[in-house]
Amino acid sequence: MGALVSTSLLFGLGACAQLGLKPGEPPAAGAEAGSGGAEAQAPSAATLPGIAYQAEITGVPEADLKAILEKSSHLLSLRDRPPSTMAGLQRRIDGDRERLTAALRSEGFYAATVTSAIDRSADPIKVTLQVTTGVVYLLADYDIRYQGAGPPASGVSPKLGALGLHIGMPARAAAIVAAQRTLIDDLTRRGYPLAKVLNRKTVVDHAATTMAVTLDVDTGPQARFGATTVEGLTRVKEDYVRGLIAWSPGERYDSAKVERTRQALAKTGLFASAVVDPATEVAPDGSLPVAIHVTEGKHRSVGFGASYSTSEGFSGDVFWEHRNLLGRNEQLRLGLTAAQIEQVLEAKFRKPAFLRPDQDLLVDGTAANRHTDAFNERSFTGEADLERPWRKHWRVSAGVSGEYSVIEDENSTDSFQLFGLPLKAAFDNSDDLLNPTKGMRLNLALTPYAGHGDRGLLFSVGSIAGSAYQAIGPNHRFVLAGRAKVGSIVGEQTNDIPAN
């Protein structure tokens, strides 16, 4: 058997832990590991020229690993702040050797070595860090030992695959740490809210080039959801907030439901802050009380804008919005557009959790007066829809609409009465509602109409619109975006369809 090395810290992260950094994270401005007080208090580059240098890391063919080492290097990240003396440069080199060794260990290279060389004849001075990675160590064992009031391991422990591990994989720090978090998350989702890791021991076998990990875990008692209190409400009704809670009293505790409730509170837009705080102790009857603390934000907004275009002339817009009209997140928005070619008054109302928790009622009304080169229009429209989510990224809706319009063109003045059944579906997996940098959006709409003009009308209006986004360039500073839309009206001759 080869020599065994045991540590309760995470293999190879010791140097980073002492610095309060992750592998690859640069230091705070002015900080430098291993430099002592002399260099930290040295005069700035504005008063001393400093020892200019160039630095290079060699011996690492893998691009991903080299990128990790380059991010860990102070020689590279602090090149624009050169040390004032050669002794300071040497301290920076020595610190880099420790940092790179720690970063290599975190990637599973426990036999790696880092040597340095200084070429003083080069202008500027050239510093080379030569890396010899050696073989990557493999995970030989991952043992979870349960303590405390929880059930035996056979009833709790997930399989290694569920933790993102398998025997024989590279013993990388990120995967080991992530597995520990996944284990605790799994326990809290399965009724153990107080689960915690008591100790983690790692044993590195240099002869076998393997690692073994042992976790001592205290599951704590299994718990059920107890009483839930809501604090901080002023204008929002408590029954609305309670309708957003994802659990019922007496259910087995599940941290995923706690997070789902927190997200639901945040998505309402009613609260400046929302905290879902389970108690730190399980009651003697096995229940765990939960407190919801909220701070309400502002519920009303007023906005206005102005624009000018060569085709439409000057235009002004003003709106008033209330996001908690009746105390249960009802949203009412009144808007007025006044332009040279059109004047539009619009009202939009949304009632969340209508008849069921995941369903919204939408009611819209519009009065419009338009003067275009092709026709003049006076119209009143109204629409009511039920909308709900479907699958992960979809929202679907169906409803009814009505329209009365008087349209005047160069030939005649006609009035129309139309009734529609609008059907809509929207897909959105973009990463940001207002500033997307990746993903796509798709909107499908189909409205069959029946009505009357100078004769009976029956036709359908359909459209498909999509957009896609992809960040490009250094640091994803630019976004490549594309948009397309196609639509069609079928069922009647063009001359019989209302011009609007």
BAMIKOL-773319 format. One record per residue (C-alpha): x, y, z; residue in three letters. Coordinates in nm, 3 decimals. Example, Ala and Ser with C-alpha at 12.3 -4.5 7.8 and 13.67 -1.06 7.14 Angstrom:
<recs>
1.230, -0.450, 0.780, ala .
1.367, -0.106, 0.714, ser .
</recs>
This chain:
<recs>
0.000, 0.000, 0.000, met .
0.119, 0.348, -0.078, gly .
0.135, 0.629, 0.167, ala .
-0.202, 0.778, 0.260, leu .
-0.266, 1.146, 0.314, val .
-0.578, 1.249, 0.510, ser .
-0.736, 1.593, 0.544, thr .
-1.073, 1.724, 0.655, ser .
-1.045, 2.019, 0.422, leu .
-1.127, 1.993, 0.054, leu .
-0.819, 1.846, -0.116, phe .
-0.614, 2.118, -0.268, gly .
-0.835, 2.410, -0.173, leu .
-0.648, 2.497, 0.144, gly .
-0.445, 2.778, -0.007, ala .
-0.756, 2.928, -0.163, cys .
-0.952, 2.895, 0.161, ala .
-0.684, 3.089, 0.348, gln .
-0.719, 3.368, 0.095, leu .
-1.099, 3.360, 0.100, gly .
-1.092, 3.292, -0.274, leu .
-1.209, 3.027, -0.517, lys .
-0.953, 2.870, -0.749, pro .
-0.897, 3.113, -1.030, gly .
-1.046, 3.414, -0.851, glu .
-0.823, 3.724, -0.861, pro .
-0.742, 3.903, -0.536, pro .
-0.891, 4.227, -0.425, ala .
-0.714, 4.538, -0.542, ala .
-0.385, 4.579, -0.362, gly .
-0.396, 4.229, -0.204, ala .
-0.123, 3.976, -0.275, glu .
-0.077, 3.638, -0.108, ala .
0.259, 3.569, 0.044, gly .
0.390, 3.922, -0.014, ser .
0.389, 4.027, 0.350, gly .
0.358, 4.385, 0.459, gly .
0.658, 4.522, 0.267, ala .
0.513, 4.508, -0.082, glu .
0.160, 4.591, 0.034, ala .
0.292, 4.921, 0.177, gln .
0.531, 4.996, -0.107, ala .
0.484, 5.321, -0.299, pro .
0.246, 5.307, -0.593, ser .
0.346, 5.271, -0.955, ala .
0.290, 5.645, -0.986, ala .
0.597, 5.710, -0.766, thr .
0.815, 5.408, -0.859, leu .
0.864, 5.264, -1.207, pro .
0.822, 4.904, -1.086, gly .
0.983, 4.588, -1.224, ile .
0.819, 4.536, -1.562, ala .
0.783, 4.170, -1.657, tyr .
0.607, 3.926, -1.886, gln .
0.471, 3.594, -1.760, ala .
0.382, 3.263, -1.920, glu .
0.244, 2.930, -1.800, ile .
0.379, 2.630, -1.992, thr .
0.335, 2.254, -1.989, gly .
-0.047, 2.253, -1.996, val .
-0.183, 2.145, -2.336, pro .
-0.548, 2.131, -2.225, glu .
-0.709, 2.468, -2.297, ala .
-0.968, 2.443, -2.017, asp .
-0.710, 2.358, -1.752, leu .
-0.475, 2.631, -1.874, lys .
-0.758, 2.885, -1.853, ala .
-0.817, 2.785, -1.488, ile .
-0.448, 2.830, -1.408, leu .
-0.429, 3.165, -1.585, glu .
-0.723, 3.292, -1.381, lys .
-0.545, 3.176, -1.064, ser .
-0.221, 3.357, -1.148, ser .
-0.142, 3.690, -0.985, his .
0.153, 3.727, -1.220, leu .
-0.096, 3.754, -1.504, leu .
-0.379, 3.940, -1.333, ser .
-0.147, 4.202, -1.176, leu .
0.082, 4.268, -1.473, arg .
-0.035, 4.630, -1.492, asp .
0.073, 4.674, -1.126, arg .
0.433, 4.551, -1.127, pro .
0.618, 4.509, -0.796, pro .
0.865, 4.780, -0.705, ser .
1.154, 4.542, -0.631, thr .
1.289, 4.208, -0.748, met .
1.213, 4.071, -0.403, ala .
0.850, 4.167, -0.455, gly .
0.848, 3.993, -0.793, leu .
0.994, 3.679, -0.633, gln .
0.723, 3.682, -0.368, arg .
0.462, 3.709, -0.641, arg .
0.620, 3.413, -0.823, ile .
0.630, 3.204, -0.503, asp .
0.267, 3.286, -0.434, gly .
0.172, 3.181, -0.787, asp .
0.342, 2.846, -0.746, arg .
0.124, 2.781, -0.440, glu .
-0.191, 2.906, -0.611, arg .
-0.138, 2.702, -0.926, leu .
-0.058, 2.391, -0.722, thr .
-0.383, 2.438, -0.526, ala .
-0.579, 2.488, -0.851, ala .
-0.424, 2.173, -1.001, leu .
-0.515, 1.973, -0.692, arg .
-0.873, 2.098, -0.713, ser .
-0.882, 1.953, -1.066, glu .
-0.757, 1.613, -0.947, gly .
-0.383, 1.650, -1.017, phe .
-0.245, 1.568, -0.674, tyr .
0.106, 1.487, -0.793, ala .
0.143, 1.807, -0.996, ala .
0.449, 2.028, -0.961, thr .
0.505, 2.391, -1.056, val .
0.855, 2.530, -1.107, thr .
0.959, 2.882, -1.202, ser .
1.235, 3.045, -1.403, ala .
1.333, 3.410, -1.445, ile .
1.510, 3.537, -1.758, asp .
1.665, 3.869, -1.652, arg .
1.826, 3.921, -1.991, ser .
1.486, 3.963, -2.157, ala .
1.331, 4.306, -2.185, asp .
1.101, 4.310, -2.001, pro .
1.202, 4.034, -1.761, ile .
1.042, 3.703, -1.855, lys .
0.890, 3.476, -1.590, val .
0.801, 3.119, -1.684, thr .
0.592, 2.887, -1.468, leu .
0.650, 2.531, -1.584, gln .
0.368, 2.292, -1.490, val .
0.400, 1.916, -1.473, thr .
0.048, 1.789, -1.412, thr .
0.114, 1.417, -1.366, gly .
-0.184, 1.183, -1.382, val .
-0.531, 1.283, -1.270, val .
-0.637, 1.103, -0.953, tyr .
-0.962, 0.906, -0.962, leu .
-1.245, 0.872, -0.714, leu .
-1.214, 0.529, -0.552, ala .
-1.483, 0.553, -0.283, asp .
-1.754, 0.791, -0.160, tyr .
-1.901, 0.680, 0.170, asp .
-2.191, 0.854, 0.350, ile .
-2.232, 0.778, 0.720, arg .
-2.555, 0.896, 0.881, tyr .
-2.590, 1.003, 1.242, gln .
-2.860, 1.156, 1.459, gly .
-3.233, 1.097, 1.457, ala .
-3.268, 1.014, 1.088, gly .
-3.349, 0.671, 0.945, pro .
-3.075, 0.428, 0.838, pro .
-2.873, 0.491, 0.527, ala .
-3.074, 0.241, 0.324, ser .
-3.379, 0.461, 0.359, gly .
-3.209, 0.792, 0.290, val .
-2.895, 0.770, 0.084, ser .
-2.932, 0.849, -0.287, pro .
-2.726, 0.667, -0.543, lys .
-2.395, 0.820, -0.646, leu .
-2.530, 0.891, -0.993, gly .
-2.798, 1.115, -0.842, ala .
-2.516, 1.313, -0.679, leu .
-2.331, 1.355, -1.007, gly .
-2.058, 1.109, -0.909, leu .
-1.937, 0.767, -1.014, his .
-1.649, 0.553, -0.900, ile .
-1.350, 0.597, -1.132, gly .
-1.425, 0.957, -1.229, met .
-1.159, 1.228, -1.191, pro .
-1.151, 1.347, -0.831, ala .
-1.226, 1.711, -0.904, arg .
-1.310, 1.947, -0.620, ala .
-1.606, 2.107, -0.795, ala .
-1.782, 1.772, -0.841, ala .
-1.716, 1.663, -0.481, ile .
-1.845, 1.991, -0.337, val .
-2.148, 1.988, -0.568, ala .
-2.229, 1.632, -0.459, ala .
-2.235, 1.740, -0.095, gln .
-2.475, 2.026, -0.174, arg .
-2.693, 1.791, -0.380, thr .
-2.705, 1.542, -0.093, leu .
-2.823, 1.804, 0.158, ile .
-3.073, 1.942, -0.095, asp .
-3.206, 1.590, -0.149, asp .
-3.250, 1.537, 0.224, leu .
-3.428, 1.871, 0.274, thr .
-3.662, 1.788, -0.014, arg .
-3.744, 1.455, 0.150, arg .
-3.845, 1.587, 0.489, gly .
-3.518, 1.654, 0.675, tyr .
-3.499, 2.035, 0.702, pro .
-3.212, 2.036, 0.951, leu .
-2.980, 1.801, 0.760, ala .
-2.614, 1.902, 0.768, lys .
-2.266, 1.763, 0.707, val .
-2.079, 1.718, 1.032, leu .
-1.745, 1.629, 0.880, asn .
-1.588, 1.555, 0.545, arg .
-1.268, 1.351, 0.527, lys .
-1.069, 1.294, 0.210, thr .
-0.793, 1.039, 0.180, val .
-0.550, 1.059, -0.112, val .
-0.354, 0.746, -0.201, asp .
-0.053, 0.863, -0.399, his .
0.062, 0.511, -0.481, ala .
-0.275, 0.414, -0.630, ala .
-0.342, 0.771, -0.754, thr .
-0.692, 0.761, -0.605, thr .
-0.904, 0.948, -0.356, met .
-1.165, 0.829, -0.106, ala .
-1.423, 1.062, 0.051, val .
-1.619, 1.002, 0.371, thr .
-1.910, 1.225, 0.478, leu .
-2.055, 1.223, 0.828, asp .
-2.412, 1.351, 0.794, val .
-2.667, 1.436, 1.060, asp .
-3.009, 1.419, 0.897, thr .
-3.190, 1.561, 1.199, gly .
-3.552, 1.461, 1.260, pro .
-3.799, 1.420, 0.977, gln .
-4.056, 1.700, 0.983, ala .
-4.393, 1.806, 0.852, arg .
-4.500, 2.157, 0.760, phe .
-4.648, 2.328, 1.063, gly .
-4.831, 2.657, 1.100, ala .
-4.742, 2.931, 0.851, thr .
-4.746, 3.296, 0.955, thr .
-4.745, 3.593, 0.717, val .
-4.596, 3.922, 0.833, glu .
-4.552, 4.265, 0.673, gly .
-4.873, 4.296, 0.470, leu .
-5.038, 4.638, 0.442, thr .
-5.253, 4.655, 0.127, arg .
-5.218, 4.300, -0.008, val .
-5.482, 4.058, 0.119, lys .
-5.348, 3.771, 0.328, glu .
-5.568, 3.512, 0.160, asp .
-5.402, 3.597, -0.174, tyr .
-5.056, 3.537, -0.027, val .
-5.170, 3.212, 0.132, arg .
-5.300, 3.102, -0.207, gly .
-4.940, 3.119, -0.334, leu .
-4.809, 2.880, -0.067, ile .
-4.709, 2.553, -0.232, ala .
-4.770, 2.328, 0.071, trp .
-5.049, 2.241, 0.312, ser .
-5.008, 2.204, 0.690, pro .
-4.925, 1.846, 0.781, gly .
-4.746, 1.763, 0.455, glu .
-4.396, 1.621, 0.472, arg .
-4.143, 1.904, 0.460, tyr .
-4.003, 1.975, 0.115, asp .
-3.750, 2.254, 0.057, ser .
-3.844, 2.262, -0.313, ala .
-4.193, 2.380, -0.214, lys .
-4.039, 2.648, 0.005, val .
-3.836, 2.777, -0.290, glu .
-4.137, 2.754, -0.522, arg .
-4.333, 2.972, -0.280, thr .
-4.055, 3.227, -0.259, arg .
-4.039, 3.250, -0.638, gln .
-4.417, 3.285, -0.662, ala .
-4.409, 3.577, -0.417, leu .
-4.127, 3.745, -0.610, ala .
-4.304, 3.702, -0.945, lys .
-4.611, 3.893, -0.827, thr .
-4.417, 4.220, -0.844, gly .
-4.596, 4.335, -0.528, leu .
-4.309, 4.300, -0.283, phe .
-3.978, 4.477, -0.246, ala .
-3.862, 4.171, -0.051, ser .
-4.008, 3.832, 0.032, ala .
-3.844, 3.584, 0.270, val .
-3.975, 3.234, 0.343, val .
-3.811, 3.136, 0.670, asp .
-3.856, 2.785, 0.817, pro .
-3.793, 2.753, 1.190, ala .
-3.456, 2.629, 1.311, thr .
-3.604, 2.360, 1.537, glu .
-3.865, 2.089, 1.483, val .
-4.150, 2.098, 1.734, ala .
-4.206, 1.795, 1.962, pro .
-4.502, 1.689, 1.746, asp .
-4.276, 1.673, 1.438, gly .
-4.399, 1.997, 1.279, ser .
-4.182, 2.279, 1.151, leu .
-4.338, 2.628, 1.159, pro .
-4.268, 2.859, 0.865, val .
-4.274, 3.239, 0.871, ala .
-4.322, 3.449, 0.557, ile .
-4.184, 3.802, 0.587, his .
-4.270, 4.050, 0.311, val .
-4.215, 4.418, 0.246, thr .
-4.461, 4.565, 0.000, glu .
-4.335, 4.775, -0.288, gly .
-4.512, 5.055, -0.471, lys .
-4.827, 4.942, -0.649, his .
-4.897, 5.241, -0.875, arg .
-4.706, 5.379, -1.171, ser .
-4.749, 5.671, -1.410, val .
-4.554, 5.705, -1.731, gly .
-4.543, 5.911, -2.046, phe .
-4.345, 5.939, -2.367, gly .
-4.323, 6.126, -2.695, ala .
-4.201, 6.033, -3.040, ser .
-4.183, 6.152, -3.398, tyr .
-4.174, 5.958, -3.723, ser .
-4.184, 6.072, -4.084, thr .
-4.483, 5.848, -4.157, ser .
-4.694, 5.914, -3.848, glu .
-4.575, 6.257, -3.730, gly .
-4.570, 6.351, -3.365, phe .
-4.707, 6.112, -3.102, ser .
-4.752, 6.121, -2.726, gly .
-4.831, 5.841, -2.483, asp .
-4.938, 5.844, -2.120, val .
-5.041, 5.558, -1.892, phe .
-5.151, 5.492, -1.536, trp .
-5.113, 5.147, -1.380, glu .
-5.227, 4.987, -1.056, his .
-5.081, 4.644, -0.973, arg .
-5.293, 4.568, -0.668, asn .
-5.630, 4.715, -0.751, leu .
-5.846, 4.498, -0.523, leu .
-5.574, 4.369, -0.290, gly .
-5.505, 4.043, -0.473, arg .
-5.257, 4.148, -0.743, asn .
-5.526, 4.263, -0.986, glu .
-5.358, 4.478, -1.250, gln .
-5.530, 4.766, -1.429, leu .
-5.353, 4.975, -1.691, arg .
-5.510, 5.276, -1.864, leu .
-5.328, 5.423, -2.159, gly .
-5.383, 5.707, -2.404, leu .
-5.204, 5.756, -2.734, thr .
-5.246, 6.086, -2.916, ala .
-5.084, 6.114, -3.259, ala .
-5.148, 6.303, -3.580, gln .
-5.297, 5.997, -3.747, ile .
-5.456, 5.819, -3.449, glu .
-5.601, 5.865, -3.104, gln .
-5.636, 5.548, -2.896, val .
-5.772, 5.495, -2.545, leu .
-5.694, 5.152, -2.403, glu .
-5.772, 4.966, -2.080, ala .
-5.613, 4.635, -1.976, lys .
-5.713, 4.430, -1.671, phe .
-5.554, 4.110, -1.539, arg .
-5.692, 3.900, -1.256, lys .
-5.442, 3.633, -1.138, pro .
-5.551, 3.302, -0.985, ala .
-5.893, 3.327, -1.147, phe .
-6.098, 3.015, -1.057, leu .
-5.775, 2.814, -1.019, arg .
-5.426, 2.905, -0.892, pro .
-5.250, 2.883, -1.230, asp .
-5.508, 3.066, -1.441, gln .
-5.539, 3.439, -1.518, asp .
-5.834, 3.637, -1.650, leu .
-5.746, 3.906, -1.904, leu .
-5.993, 4.173, -2.014, val .
-5.896, 4.440, -2.270, asp .
-6.092, 4.728, -2.420, gly .
-5.993, 4.981, -2.686, thr .
-6.152, 5.288, -2.843, ala .
-5.969, 5.417, -3.152, ala .
-5.996, 5.696, -3.406, asn .
-5.753, 5.664, -3.700, arg .
-5.693, 5.865, -4.016, his .
-5.467, 5.689, -4.268, thr .
-5.396, 5.729, -4.638, asp .
-5.604, 5.419, -4.712, ala .
-5.902, 5.461, -4.477, phe .
-6.047, 5.637, -4.174, asn .
-6.162, 5.431, -3.879, glu .
-6.365, 5.469, -3.562, arg .
-6.379, 5.148, -3.362, ser .
-6.454, 4.990, -3.026, phe .
-6.308, 4.649, -2.940, thr .
-6.323, 4.425, -2.635, gly .
-6.166, 4.091, -2.550, glu .
-6.171, 3.850, -2.255, ala .
-5.927, 3.557, -2.227, asp .
-5.831, 3.283, -1.985, leu .
-5.455, 3.225, -1.977, glu .
-5.252, 2.956, -1.806, arg .
-4.901, 2.806, -1.826, pro .
-4.842, 2.485, -2.019, trp .
-4.533, 2.270, -1.985, arg .
-4.215, 2.454, -1.895, lys .
-4.190, 2.754, -2.130, his .
-4.538, 2.791, -2.279, trp .
-4.841, 3.005, -2.199, arg .
-5.170, 2.939, -2.376, val .
-5.495, 3.132, -2.381, ser .
-5.844, 3.120, -2.530, ala .
-6.125, 3.371, -2.517, gly .
-6.390, 3.576, -2.692, val .
-6.374, 3.915, -2.861, ser .
-6.612, 4.168, -3.010, gly .
-6.557, 4.465, -3.240, glu .
-6.770, 4.743, -3.379, tyr .
-6.607, 4.967, -3.640, ser .
-6.705, 5.232, -3.890, val .
-6.460, 5.246, -4.181, ile .
-6.456, 5.510, -4.450, glu .
-6.253, 5.480, -4.771, asp .
-6.261, 5.656, -5.104, glu .
-6.558, 5.448, -5.221, asn .
-6.793, 5.413, -4.924, ser .
-6.855, 5.420, -4.551, thr .
-6.933, 5.083, -4.394, asp .
-6.993, 4.956, -4.044, ser .
-6.886, 4.612, -3.921, phe .
-6.977, 4.397, -3.624, gln .
-6.739, 4.107, -3.560, leu .
-6.721, 3.833, -3.299, phe .
-6.402, 3.630, -3.258, gly .
-6.257, 3.334, -3.069, leu .
-5.889, 3.427, -3.015, pro .
-5.652, 3.135, -2.953, leu .
-5.291, 3.211, -2.856, lys .
-4.977, 3.025, -2.754, ala .
-4.647, 3.182, -2.652, ala .
-4.312, 3.009, -2.601, phe .
-4.022, 3.184, -2.426, asp .
-3.697, 3.026, -2.308, asn .
-3.491, 3.346, -2.326, ser .
-3.272, 3.431, -2.028, asp .
-3.414, 3.778, -1.962, asp .
-3.751, 3.938, -2.028, leu .
-3.618, 4.285, -2.114, leu .
-3.257, 4.219, -2.220, asn .
-3.227, 3.866, -2.363, pro .
-2.883, 3.738, -2.460, thr .
-2.977, 3.380, -2.551, lys .
-3.285, 3.173, -2.624, gly .
-3.587, 3.223, -2.843, met .
-3.949, 3.338, -2.837, arg .
-4.240, 3.217, -3.046, leu .
-4.594, 3.353, -3.065, asn .
-4.879, 3.170, -3.238, leu .
-5.221, 3.332, -3.285, ala .
-5.538, 3.222, -3.461, leu .
-5.872, 3.405, -3.443, thr .
-6.179, 3.282, -3.632, pro .
-6.424, 3.570, -3.692, tyr .
-6.794, 3.573, -3.767, ala .
-6.987, 3.892, -3.824, gly .
-7.161, 4.128, -4.056, his .
-7.070, 4.418, -4.281, gly .
-7.273, 4.479, -4.594, asp .
-7.322, 4.102, -4.580, arg .
-7.237, 3.806, -4.358, gly .
-6.866, 3.744, -4.296, leu .
-6.673, 3.433, -4.188, leu .
-6.293, 3.435, -4.195, phe .
-5.983, 3.360, -3.986, ser .
-5.673, 3.561, -3.908, val .
-5.355, 3.369, -3.821, gly .
-4.994, 3.466, -3.752, ser .
-4.663, 3.315, -3.642, ile .
-4.392, 3.540, -3.500, ala .
-4.053, 3.440, -3.366, gly .
-3.730, 3.591, -3.241, ser .
-3.395, 3.443, -3.139, ala .
-3.097, 3.578, -2.945, tyr .
-2.732, 3.472, -2.915, gln .
-2.453, 3.658, -2.735, ala .
-2.132, 3.686, -2.936, ile .
-1.791, 3.847, -2.914, gly .
-1.551, 3.895, -2.623, pro .
-1.729, 3.879, -2.288, asn .
-2.058, 3.843, -2.480, his .
-2.074, 4.220, -2.527, arg .
-2.287, 4.190, -2.840, phe .
-2.611, 4.004, -2.906, val .
-2.701, 3.868, -3.246, leu .
-3.080, 3.889, -3.274, ala .
-3.326, 3.798, -3.547, gly .
-3.700, 3.835, -3.582, arg .
-3.954, 3.713, -3.836, ala .
-4.332, 3.714, -3.867, lys .
-4.576, 3.572, -4.119, val .
-4.954, 3.601, -4.121, gly .
-5.255, 3.534, -4.338, ser .
-5.630, 3.597, -4.362, ile .
-5.840, 3.319, -4.515, val .
-6.211, 3.269, -4.578, gly .
-6.321, 3.586, -4.759, glu .
-6.219, 3.801, -5.052, gln .
-5.987, 4.088, -4.968, thr .
-6.242, 4.351, -5.069, asn .
-6.499, 4.212, -4.825, asp .
-6.272, 4.208, -4.520, ile .
-6.269, 4.524, -4.301, pro .
-5.977, 4.744, -4.402, ala .
-5.845, 4.767, -4.046, asn .
</recs>
